[in-house]
């Protein structure tokens, strides 16, 4: 989205996606000025995978073919708005995408295709063209020109002998076209569709290299990236926009929820419509008792959980039917929502997907909205926090030393399986072909195997040299890339199995810097693993990067924050010392001690703040490393 050429390219790509193209048409014209919201919209879009790709690809080819041909016919017939013909053709089979998209989250399409088109064209011609596209041509002889060109385009694409049929020839004659010209337009359309399919990677048959495991990792990573984009949108836009406007725009962009309202507790003990959100005037006449067990609105407050209502439900409250009628929807999703005065209200979202409230993205949006309110609320009395400054590293006792010969034997034995693993990764890479996502994952696995090998070799490296070994060579790497790679690598193996959601908040202005990549990655993984182990019932982990000034010097600060119970005082007092771990099992109690030493070798600092609501570790690194060997390798992570 940077630069005129990129924006033109982006618009050309989005124009060929039936779901997202219509969604963007419904959003404000300045949505491109909010790149974080736009990025979240694209990341949250449903993606077809596995066997569903065949159905999706067929639907997409039909959409684009009818759109291209309808536009060509409109231009030939002299219809002024040929772009409307493209839109109607693109959307004629929009409902089929609900069945073919493999949805990891609720679909972007929450309402009927005709509802989308009626929002774009109040006169209803777009909606009519999509709805009547498969009707016999004779029925549309006197219909609006947009309806006729979409009908004709569909017949030409769907029927092998269409050009030779009487009804198609009559429709072509009405546009002053012959069969030969129509055949040429049809051939051009098919060629354009094939080229676009190749460009966007839409195969007729799913690639054998794709697997459920890689699809799952990609889906998880896209979800986490969407959450990061939403976080950035709420954080940077809140200065100019009130929280409810941010929430409203996000729900519209990501889920197509157009009709919402807010009910808040009033002084008389009833829920009443609030003016904080624009709403239908008739809602002001309603008052819902807080103890009404039939209505989904007070139920959501009492249970502190989202509640659903479907019109026509025999056990539902009549007032819910009236709210749905006034909003013009067929179902309601009632979400408890914090208000800026500390009270809890009920957000009512019309025509929301019934599965939406269970999605991680929905919960994250509600949490981000609540976080946005914090500066506007009276600050609570802060809980006492334990500040742990960096501790001196005490040398391990001599009795803990591992005999040199034993270490050398262990290194020799470990090297063999590592070599086998690396060879098998290379074999898999050859077998799985050129799929970029698969090769990227295999590249990460290969990099991690090599990193383990370097760590193991380093155990006895000093013993093999007559003089002290020099410091490790530096690489020009991106701190943000290391964090992103770590999160992506650990989603399916560490975070998701332990019910830990992850957020990355990375400052794009953090420059690449020369440092020991393996050492920093080891420290970050140690801290992430400790955080996950502390959150036994699950929780939230956040990685942040930022630029700071310390004593006139520019530094990079990395923060790893969890929502665990905090550190016990006895542990906090000796945090970076090599002690016996209280975790038991195979924990040696050396992780933080090693991490502290590694950061010190990079001329940095590792510190910690811990309280009852979580623990925050801070890594500070100078943008220029000193006392190290010269830069020998230039790369950005392993991406």
C-alpha positions as CSV (number, residue, x, y, z in Angstrom):
1,X,0.0,0.0,0.0
2,X,3.0,2.3,-0.1
3,X,3.2,4.4,-3.3
4,X,0.8,4.9,-6.2
5,X,2.0,1.8,-8.1
6,X,1.5,-0.4,-5.0
7,X,-2.0,1.0,-4.4
8,X,-3.0,0.4,-8.0
9,X,-1.7,-3.2,-7.8
10,X,-3.5,-3.8,-4.6
11,X,-6.8,-2.5,-6.0
12,X,-6.4,-4.7,-9.1
13,X,-5.9,-7.8,-6.9
14,X,-8.8,-7.1,-4.5
15,X,-11.1,-6.4,-7.5
16,X,-10.8,-10.1,-8.3
17,X,-11.9,-11.4,-4.9
18,X,-15.7,-11.6,-4.7
19,X,-16.0,-11.5,-0.9
20,X,-13.4,-8.8,-0.1
21,X,-14.2,-6.6,-3.1
22,X,-17.8,-6.2,-1.9
23,X,-16.7,-5.8,1.7
24,X,-14.4,-2.9,0.8
25,X,-17.2,-1.3,-1.2
26,X,-19.3,-1.2,2.0
27,X,-16.5,0.5,4.0
28,X,-15.8,4.2,4.1
29,X,-13.8,5.5,1.2
30,X,-10.9,6.4,3.4
31,X,-10.4,2.8,4.7
32,X,-7.0,2.7,2.8
33,X,-5.8,5.4,5.2
34,X,-6.1,2.8,8.0
35,X,-3.6,0.2,6.9
36,X,-3.8,-1.8,10.2
37,X,-7.6,-2.2,9.9
38,X,-7.2,-3.2,6.2
39,X,-4.4,-5.7,7.1
40,X,-6.7,-7.3,9.7
41,X,-9.5,-7.6,7.2
42,X,-7.3,-9.4,4.7
43,X,-5.8,-11.7,7.3
44,X,-9.1,-12.6,8.8
45,X,-10.7,-13.5,5.4
46,X,-11.8,-17.1,5.0
47,X,-9.2,-19.3,3.1
48,X,-10.0,-22.5,1.2
49,X,-7.7,-25.4,2.0
50,X,-7.4,-29.1,1.2
51,X,-10.3,-30.6,-0.8
52,X,-12.3,-27.3,-0.5
53,X,-9.8,-25.7,-2.9
54,X,-11.4,-27.5,-5.8
55,X,-14.8,-26.1,-5.0
56,X,-13.4,-22.6,-4.2
57,X,-11.4,-22.5,-7.4
58,X,-14.4,-23.5,-9.5
59,X,-16.6,-20.8,-7.9
60,X,-13.9,-18.2,-8.3
61,X,-13.3,-19.0,-12.0
62,X,-17.0,-18.7,-12.6
63,X,-17.2,-15.4,-10.7
64,X,-14.3,-13.8,-12.6
65,X,-15.4,-15.2,-16.0
66,X,-19.0,-13.9,-15.7
67,X,-17.7,-10.6,-14.4
68,X,-15.2,-10.1,-17.2
69,X,-17.7,-11.1,-19.9
70,X,-20.5,-9.0,-18.4
71,X,-18.3,-6.0,-18.4
72,X,-17.2,-6.6,-22.0
73,X,-20.9,-6.9,-23.1
74,X,-21.8,-3.8,-21.2
75,X,-19.1,-1.8,-23.0
76,X,-20.2,-3.2,-26.3
77,X,-23.8,-2.3,-25.6
78,X,-22.9,1.2,-24.5
79,X,-24.0,0.8,-20.9
80,X,-22.6,3.8,-19.0
81,X,-21.6,2.0,-15.8
82,X,-19.7,-1.0,-17.1
83,X,-18.0,-1.4,-13.6
84,X,-21.4,-2.2,-12.2
85,X,-21.6,-5.1,-14.7
86,X,-18.2,-6.4,-13.3
87,X,-19.5,-6.1,-9.7
88,X,-22.8,-7.9,-10.5
89,X,-21.0,-10.7,-12.5
90,X,-18.5,-11.1,-9.7
91,X,-21.2,-11.4,-7.1
92,X,-23.7,-13.6,-9.0
93,X,-22.6,-16.8,-7.2
94,X,-21.5,-15.2,-4.0
95,X,-23.5,-17.5,-1.8
96,X,-21.5,-20.5,-3.0
97,X,-18.4,-19.3,-1.2
98,X,-20.0,-19.9,2.2
99,X,-19.9,-23.6,1.4
100,X,-16.4,-23.8,-0.3
101,X,-14.4,-21.6,2.1
102,X,-12.7,-23.6,4.9
103,X,-13.4,-21.3,7.8
104,X,-10.9,-21.2,10.7
105,X,-12.9,-18.2,12.0
106,X,-16.5,-17.0,11.2
107,X,-16.9,-16.0,7.6
108,X,-16.6,-12.4,6.5
109,X,-20.0,-13.0,4.9
110,X,-22.6,-12.7,7.6
111,X,-25.6,-11.8,5.4
112,X,-27.2,-12.8,2.1
113,X,-25.5,-11.6,-1.1
114,X,-28.5,-9.6,-2.1
115,X,-28.2,-7.6,1.2
116,X,-24.6,-6.7,0.3
117,X,-25.6,-5.5,-3.2
118,X,-28.6,-3.5,-2.0
119,X,-26.2,-1.6,0.3
120,X,-24.1,-0.7,-2.7
121,X,-26.9,0.1,-5.1
122,X,-30.1,1.4,-3.4
123,X,-32.0,1.1,-6.7
124,X,-31.6,-2.7,-6.5
125,X,-30.3,-3.3,-10.1
126,X,-27.1,-5.0,-8.8
127,X,-29.1,-7.2,-6.5
128,X,-31.5,-8.0,-9.4
129,X,-28.7,-8.9,-11.8
130,X,-27.2,-11.3,-9.3
131,X,-30.5,-12.8,-8.2
132,X,-31.9,-13.4,-11.8
133,X,-28.6,-14.4,-13.5
134,X,-29.7,-18.0,-14.2
135,X,-33.3,-17.1,-15.3
136,X,-34.2,-17.8,-19.0
137,X,-33.1,-15.0,-21.3
138,X,-36.7,-14.6,-22.6
139,X,-37.9,-13.5,-19.2
140,X,-35.4,-10.7,-19.1
141,X,-36.1,-9.2,-22.5
142,X,-37.5,-5.9,-21.1
143,X,-35.5,-5.9,-17.8
144,X,-32.9,-3.4,-16.8
145,X,-29.8,-3.6,-19.1
146,X,-27.6,-4.6,-16.2
147,X,-29.8,-7.6,-15.6
148,X,-29.7,-8.6,-19.3
149,X,-25.9,-8.4,-19.7
150,X,-25.3,-10.5,-16.6
151,X,-27.9,-13.1,-17.8
152,X,-26.2,-13.3,-21.2
153,X,-22.7,-13.5,-19.7
154,X,-23.8,-16.4,-17.5
155,X,-25.4,-18.3,-20.3
156,X,-22.4,-17.9,-22.5
157,X,-20.1,-19.2,-19.7
158,X,-22.4,-22.0,-18.4
159,X,-23.5,-23.6,-21.7
160,X,-21.1,-25.2,-24.1
161,X,-23.3,-24.5,-27.2
162,X,-24.7,-21.2,-26.0
163,X,-23.5,-19.2,-29.1
164,X,-25.5,-21.5,-31.4
165,X,-28.7,-21.4,-29.4
166,X,-31.7,-19.4,-30.5
167,X,-32.3,-17.5,-27.2
168,X,-28.6,-16.4,-27.0
169,X,-28.5,-15.3,-30.6
170,X,-31.7,-13.2,-30.0
171,X,-30.1,-11.6,-26.9
172,X,-27.0,-10.8,-28.8
173,X,-29.0,-9.3,-31.6
174,X,-30.7,-7.0,-29.1
175,X,-27.2,-5.7,-28.3
176,X,-26.4,-5.5,-32.0
177,X,-23.8,-8.2,-31.7
178,X,-23.2,-11.3,-33.9
179,X,-22.2,-14.9,-32.9
180,X,-18.6,-14.4,-34.1
181,X,-18.0,-11.4,-31.9
182,X,-19.5,-13.1,-28.9
183,X,-17.2,-16.1,-29.5
184,X,-14.2,-13.9,-29.6
185,X,-15.2,-12.2,-26.3
186,X,-15.8,-15.6,-24.8
187,X,-12.3,-16.7,-25.8
188,X,-10.7,-13.5,-24.4
189,X,-12.5,-14.0,-21.1
190,X,-11.3,-17.6,-20.8
191,X,-7.7,-16.6,-21.5
192,X,-7.9,-13.7,-18.9
193,X,-9.4,-16.1,-16.3
194,X,-6.6,-18.7,-16.8
195,X,-3.9,-16.0,-16.4
196,X,-5.5,-14.7,-13.2
197,X,-5.8,-18.2,-11.8
198,X,-2.1,-18.8,-12.4
199,X,-1.2,-15.4,-10.9
200,X,-3.2,-16.0,-7.7
201,X,-2.2,-19.7,-7.4
202,X,-5.7,-21.2,-7.7
203,X,-5.2,-24.8,-8.9
204,X,-7.9,-27.1,-10.3
205,X,-6.6,-29.8,-8.0
206,X,-5.0,-29.1,-4.6
207,X,-1.2,-29.7,-4.5
208,X,0.0,-32.9,-3.0
209,X,2.5,-30.9,-1.0
210,X,-0.2,-29.3,1.2
211,X,-1.0,-30.9,4.5
212,X,-3.3,-30.3,7.4
213,X,-0.4,-29.6,9.7
214,X,1.0,-26.8,7.5
215,X,-2.5,-25.4,6.9
216,X,-3.1,-25.3,10.6
217,X,0.2,-23.5,11.3
218,X,-0.6,-21.0,8.5
219,X,-4.1,-20.4,9.9
220,X,-2.8,-19.9,13.4
221,X,-0.1,-17.5,12.3
222,X,-2.6,-15.5,10.2
223,X,-4.9,-15.2,13.2
224,X,-2.1,-14.0,15.4
225,X,-1.0,-11.5,12.7
226,X,-4.6,-10.2,12.4
227,X,-4.7,-9.7,16.2
228,X,-1.4,-7.7,16.0
229,X,-2.9,-5.5,13.2
230,X,-6.0,-4.9,15.3
231,X,-3.9,-4.0,18.3
232,X,-2.0,-1.4,16.2
233,X,-5.2,0.0,14.8
234,X,-6.8,0.5,18.2
235,X,-3.5,1.9,19.7
236,X,-2.7,4.4,16.9
237,X,-6.2,5.5,15.9
238,X,-7.6,6.0,19.4
239,X,-6.1,9.5,19.6
240,X,-8.4,10.7,16.8
241,X,-11.4,8.5,17.2
242,X,-13.6,7.6,20.3
243,X,-13.5,3.9,21.4
244,X,-17.0,3.1,20.1
245,X,-16.1,4.4,16.6
246,X,-13.0,2.2,16.6
247,X,-15.2,-0.8,17.6
248,X,-17.9,0.0,15.1
249,X,-15.4,0.3,12.2
250,X,-13.6,-3.0,13.2
251,X,-16.8,-5.0,13.4
252,X,-17.9,-3.6,10.0
253,X,-14.6,-4.3,8.3
254,X,-13.9,-7.7,9.7
255,X,-17.3,-9.3,10.0
256,X,-19.7,-7.1,7.9
257,X,-21.8,-6.2,10.9
258,X,-23.6,-3.0,9.9
259,X,-26.4,-2.8,12.4
260,X,-25.4,-2.5,16.1
261,X,-26.7,-0.7,19.1
262,X,-25.8,-0.3,22.8
263,X,-28.0,-0.9,25.9
264,X,-26.8,0.4,29.3
265,X,-28.2,0.1,32.8
266,X,-30.3,3.1,33.7
267,X,-31.0,4.5,37.2
268,X,-34.5,2.8,37.2
269,X,-32.9,-0.7,37.0
270,X,-33.7,-1.2,33.3
271,X,-31.5,-1.6,30.3
272,X,-32.1,1.3,27.9
273,X,-30.7,2.2,24.5
274,X,-27.6,4.5,24.7
275,X,-26.8,7.5,22.6
276,X,-23.1,6.4,22.6
277,X,-23.9,4.6,19.4
278,X,-26.3,5.9,16.6
279,X,-29.4,3.7,16.7
280,X,-32.9,3.4,15.4
281,X,-35.2,6.0,17.1
282,X,-37.8,3.3,18.1
283,X,-35.3,1.6,20.5
284,X,-35.5,4.6,22.9
285,X,-39.0,3.5,23.8
286,X,-37.8,0.1,25.2
287,X,-36.9,-0.7,28.7
288,X,-35.7,-4.2,29.7
289,X,-35.7,-5.3,33.3
290,X,-32.3,-6.5,34.5
291,X,-34.0,-9.7,35.9
292,X,-35.8,-10.6,32.6
293,X,-34.5,-14.2,32.1
294,X,-36.1,-14.5,28.7
295,X,-34.3,-11.6,27.0
296,X,-30.7,-12.3,25.7
297,X,-29.6,-8.8,26.8
298,X,-29.9,-9.1,30.6
299,X,-28.8,-12.8,30.3
300,X,-25.5,-11.7,28.8
301,X,-24.9,-9.3,31.7
302,X,-25.8,-11.9,34.4
303,X,-23.6,-14.6,32.9
304,X,-20.9,-12.2,31.7
305,X,-20.8,-14.1,28.4
306,X,-22.2,-13.5,24.9
307,X,-25.8,-14.6,24.3
308,X,-27.6,-15.4,21.0
309,X,-31.2,-14.7,19.9
310,X,-32.9,-15.9,16.7
311,X,-36.1,-14.4,15.4
312,X,-39.0,-16.8,15.7
313,X,-37.6,-18.6,18.8
314,X,-40.5,-19.8,20.9
315,X,-38.7,-19.3,24.2
316,X,-37.3,-15.8,23.3
317,X,-38.5,-12.5,24.7
318,X,-40.8,-10.4,22.6
319,X,-38.6,-7.4,23.3
320,X,-35.7,-9.1,21.5
321,X,-38.0,-9.6,18.5
322,X,-38.7,-5.9,18.5
323,X,-35.1,-5.0,18.7
324,X,-34.3,-7.2,15.8
325,X,-37.2,-5.7,13.8
326,X,-36.1,-2.1,14.5
327,X,-32.5,-3.0,13.5
328,X,-33.8,-4.8,10.4
329,X,-32.0,-8.1,11.2
330,X,-33.0,-11.7,11.8
331,X,-30.7,-12.6,14.8
332,X,-28.9,-10.8,17.6
333,X,-25.5,-11.4,19.3
334,X,-25.5,-9.7,22.7
335,X,-22.0,-9.0,24.1
336,X,-21.3,-7.6,27.6
337,X,-19.1,-4.6,27.1
338,X,-17.2,-2.3,29.5
339,X,-18.2,1.4,29.4
340,X,-15.9,4.4,30.0
341,X,-17.6,5.1,33.4
342,X,-16.8,1.6,34.7
343,X,-20.3,0.2,34.2
344,X,-21.0,-2.8,31.9
345,X,-23.4,-2.4,29.0
346,X,-24.6,-4.8,26.3
347,X,-23.5,-4.4,22.7
348,X,-26.2,-5.8,20.3
349,X,-24.8,-6.9,16.9
350,X,-27.4,-7.7,14.2
351,X,-27.1,-10.7,11.9
352,X,-23.8,-11.8,13.4
353,X,-22.6,-15.4,12.6
354,X,-23.8,-17.6,15.5
355,X,-20.2,-18.9,15.8
356,X,-18.7,-15.5,16.0
357,X,-18.7,-15.1,19.8
358,X,-16.6,-18.2,20.2
359,X,-13.9,-17.0,17.8
360,X,-10.6,-15.8,19.2
361,X,-10.7,-12.8,16.9
362,X,-14.0,-11.6,18.4
363,X,-12.7,-12.0,21.9
364,X,-9.5,-10.2,21.0
365,X,-11.4,-7.2,19.5
366,X,-13.5,-6.9,22.7
367,X,-10.4,-7.0,24.8
368,X,-8.7,-4.4,22.7
369,X,-11.7,-2.1,22.9
370,X,-11.6,-2.5,26.7
371,X,-7.9,-1.7,26.8
372,X,-8.6,1.4,24.8
373,X,-10.9,2.7,27.6
374,X,-8.3,2.4,30.3
375,X,-6.8,5.9,30.0
376,X,-10.3,7.3,30.1
377,X,-11.3,5.5,33.2
378,X,-10.2,6.5,36.7
379,X,-6.9,4.8,37.4
380,X,-7.3,2.0,39.9
381,X,-5.0,1.8,42.9
382,X,-1.9,0.1,41.6
383,X,-1.0,-3.2,43.2
384,X,2.4,-3.3,44.8
385,X,5.0,-4.5,42.3
386,X,8.3,-6.2,42.9
387,X,11.1,-4.5,40.8
388,X,14.0,-6.9,40.3
389,X,17.2,-5.1,39.1
390,X,19.8,-7.1,37.2
391,X,21.6,-9.4,39.5
392,X,25.3,-10.3,39.5
393,X,26.0,-13.7,38.1
394,X,27.5,-16.1,40.6
395,X,29.8,-18.8,39.2
396,X,28.4,-22.3,39.6
397,X,29.9,-24.5,42.3
398,X,32.8,-26.7,41.3
399,X,30.8,-29.7,42.3
400,X,28.3,-29.0,39.6
401,X,30.9,-29.1,36.8
402,X,30.3,-31.9,34.2
403,X,33.5,-33.9,33.6
404,X,35.1,-33.0,30.3
405,X,35.2,-36.5,28.9
406,X,31.6,-37.0,29.7
407,X,30.6,-33.8,27.9
408,X,32.7,-34.8,24.9
409,X,31.0,-38.2,24.6
410,X,27.6,-36.5,24.9
411,X,28.5,-34.1,22.1
412,X,29.6,-36.9,19.9
413,X,26.4,-38.9,20.5
414,X,24.1,-35.9,19.9
415,X,25.8,-35.0,16.7
416,X,24.7,-38.2,15.0
417,X,20.9,-37.8,15.3
418,X,21.2,-34.1,14.4
419,X,22.9,-35.1,11.2
420,X,20.1,-37.6,10.4
421,X,17.4,-35.1,11.2
422,X,19.1,-32.5,8.9
423,X,19.3,-35.1,6.1
424,X,15.6,-36.0,6.4
425,X,14.7,-32.3,6.3
426,X,16.6,-32.0,3.0
427,X,14.8,-35.1,1.6
428,X,11.4,-33.7,2.6
429,X,12.3,-30.4,1.0
430,X,13.0,-32.2,-2.3
431,X,9.8,-34.3,-2.1
432,X,7.4,-31.5,-1.2
433,X,8.2,-29.4,-4.2
434,X,8.3,-25.6,-4.4
435,X,5.4,-24.7,-2.1
436,X,6.7,-21.5,-0.5
437,X,4.9,-21.9,2.8
438,X,6.1,-25.5,3.2
439,X,9.7,-24.6,2.2
440,X,9.7,-21.7,4.7
441,X,8.6,-24.0,7.5
442,X,11.3,-26.6,6.6
443,X,13.8,-23.8,6.5
444,X,13.0,-22.9,10.0
445,X,13.3,-26.5,11.1
446,X,16.7,-26.8,9.4
447,X,17.9,-23.5,11.0
448,X,16.9,-24.7,14.4
449,X,18.7,-28.1,13.9
450,X,21.8,-26.2,12.9
451,X,21.5,-23.9,15.9
452,X,21.3,-26.9,18.3
453,X,24.4,-28.3,16.5
454,X,26.3,-25.1,17.1
455,X,25.3,-25.0,20.8
456,X,26.4,-28.6,21.3
457,X,29.7,-28.0,19.4
458,X,30.4,-24.9,21.6
459,X,30.3,-27.0,24.8
460,X,33.8,-28.4,24.1
461,X,35.1,-25.9,21.6
462,X,37.3,-24.1,24.3
463,X,38.9,-27.4,25.3
464,X,40.1,-28.0,21.7
465,X,41.9,-24.6,21.4
466,X,45.3,-23.8,22.9
467,X,44.2,-20.1,23.4
468,X,40.9,-18.6,24.5
469,X,38.3,-18.7,21.8
470,X,37.2,-15.4,20.2
471,X,33.7,-14.1,20.7
472,X,31.1,-15.3,18.4
473,X,30.8,-13.7,14.9
474,X,28.0,-11.2,14.4
475,X,25.2,-11.2,11.9
476,X,23.2,-8.3,10.6
477,X,19.7,-9.3,11.6
478,X,16.3,-7.9,12.3
479,X,15.1,-8.2,15.9
480,X,11.5,-8.0,14.7
481,X,12.2,-10.9,12.3
482,X,13.6,-13.0,15.1
483,X,10.6,-12.4,17.3
484,X,8.1,-13.1,14.4
485,X,10.0,-16.3,13.5
486,X,10.0,-17.5,17.1
487,X,6.2,-16.9,17.5
488,X,5.5,-18.7,14.2
489,X,7.7,-21.6,15.1
490,X,6.2,-22.0,18.6
491,X,2.5,-21.5,17.9
492,X,1.6,-25.1,17.2
493,X,4.0,-26.6,19.7
494,X,4.2,-24.3,22.7
495,X,1.5,-21.6,22.8
496,X,-1.7,-23.1,21.3
497,X,-1.4,-26.5,23.2
498,X,-1.1,-24.6,26.5
499,X,-4.0,-22.2,25.7
500,X,-1.8,-19.2,25.5
501,X,-2.7,-16.4,23.0
502,X,0.2,-14.4,21.6
503,X,0.4,-10.8,20.5
504,X,3.3,-9.2,18.7
505,X,3.7,-5.4,18.8
506,X,6.8,-4.6,16.8
507,X,8.0,-1.1,16.0
508,X,8.8,-1.2,12.2
509,X,11.5,1.5,12.8
510,X,13.7,-0.8,14.8
511,X,16.7,-1.2,12.5
512,X,18.7,-4.3,11.6
513,X,21.7,-4.6,13.9
514,X,24.8,-6.7,14.2
515,X,24.4,-9.3,17.0
516,X,24.5,-13.0,17.9
517,X,21.2,-14.2,16.4
518,X,21.3,-17.7,18.0
519,X,22.0,-16.2,21.4
520,X,19.1,-13.7,21.2
521,X,16.7,-16.4,19.9
522,X,17.7,-18.7,22.8
523,X,17.0,-16.0,25.4
524,X,13.6,-15.1,23.9
525,X,12.6,-18.8,23.8
526,X,13.7,-19.3,27.4
527,X,11.6,-16.3,28.5
528,X,8.6,-17.4,26.5
529,X,8.8,-21.0,27.8
530,X,9.0,-19.8,31.4
531,X,6.0,-17.5,30.8
532,X,3.9,-20.4,29.4
533,X,4.8,-22.6,32.3
534,X,3.8,-19.9,34.7
535,X,0.3,-19.6,33.1
536,X,-0.9,-23.0,34.1
537,X,-4.5,-22.3,33.1
538,X,-3.6,-20.4,29.9
539,X,-3.2,-16.7,29.4
540,X,-1.8,-14.0,27.2
541,X,1.8,-13.4,26.1
542,X,2.9,-10.2,24.4
543,X,6.2,-9.5,22.6
544,X,7.1,-5.8,21.9
545,X,10.0,-4.0,20.4
546,X,10.7,-0.3,20.6
547,X,13.5,2.3,20.3
548,X,14.5,4.1,23.5
549,X,17.1,6.7,24.6
550,X,19.2,5.8,27.6
551,X,21.8,8.4,28.8
552,X,21.8,9.9,25.4
553,X,22.4,6.5,23.7
554,X,20.0,4.8,21.3
555,X,18.9,1.3,22.4
556,X,16.5,-1.4,21.3
557,X,14.1,-2.6,24.0
558,X,12.3,-5.9,23.8
559,X,9.5,-6.7,26.3
560,X,8.1,-10.1,27.0
561,X,4.9,-9.7,29.2
562,X,2.7,-12.5,30.5
563,X,-0.6,-12.5,32.5
564,X,0.6,-15.1,35.0
565,X,0.4,-14.8,38.8
566,X,3.8,-13.1,39.2
567,X,7.0,-14.3,40.8
568,X,7.1,-15.4,44.5
569,X,9.3,-13.1,46.6
570,X,11.8,-16.0,47.3
571,X,12.3,-16.6,43.5
572,X,12.4,-12.9,42.7
573,X,15.3,-12.3,45.2
574,X,17.6,-14.7,43.3
575,X,16.1,-14.5,39.8
576,X,19.2,-14.6,37.7
577,X,21.3,-16.9,40.0
578,X,21.9,-20.5,39.1
579,X,19.7,-22.3,41.5
580,X,17.9,-25.6,41.7
581,X,14.6,-25.1,39.9
582,X,11.3,-25.3,41.8
583,X,9.6,-26.7,38.7
584,X,11.0,-30.2,39.2
585,X,11.3,-32.7,36.4
586,X,14.1,-31.9,33.9
587,X,14.4,-28.2,34.8
588,X,17.9,-27.4,35.9
589,X,17.2,-23.9,37.1
590,X,19.8,-22.3,34.8
591,X,17.5,-20.8,32.1
592,X,17.4,-17.2,33.4
593,X,21.0,-17.4,34.5
594,X,22.1,-18.4,31.0
595,X,19.8,-15.8,29.4
596,X,21.3,-13.1,31.7
597,X,24.8,-14.0,30.7
598,X,24.0,-14.1,27.0
599,X,22.5,-10.7,27.1
600,X,25.5,-9.3,29.0
601,X,27.8,-10.7,26.3
602,X,25.9,-8.6,23.8
603,X,26.6,-5.5,26.0
604,X,22.9,-5.5,27.0
605,X,20.8,-5.7,30.1
606,X,18.1,-8.1,31.2
607,X,15.7,-7.0,33.9
608,X,12.3,-7.9,35.2
609,X,9.2,-6.4,36.8
610,X,6.7,-8.7,38.5
611,X,3.4,-8.2,40.2
612,X,0.2,-10.2,41.0
613,X,-1.1,-9.5,37.4
614,X,1.9,-10.7,35.5
615,X,5.6,-10.6,34.8
616,X,7.4,-8.3,32.4
617,X,11.0,-9.1,31.2
618,X,12.9,-6.3,29.5
619,X,15.9,-6.8,27.1
620,X,17.9,-3.7,26.3
621,X,20.5,-3.9,23.5
622,X,22.7,-1.1,22.2
623,X,22.2,-0.5,18.5
624,X,25.9,-1.0,18.1
625,X,27.6,-4.0,19.7
626,X,31.1,-3.5,21.1
627,X,33.9,-5.8,22.0
628,X,32.9,-8.3,19.4
629,X,34.5,-9.6,16.2
630,X,33.7,-7.8,12.9
631,X,30.5,-8.5,11.0
632,X,30.9,-11.5,8.7
633,X,27.4,-12.5,7.7
634,X,24.6,-10.4,6.3
635,X,21.0,-11.7,6.4
636,X,17.7,-10.9,8.0
637,X,16.7,-13.7,10.3
638,X,16.2,-16.9,8.4
639,X,13.3,-15.7,6.4
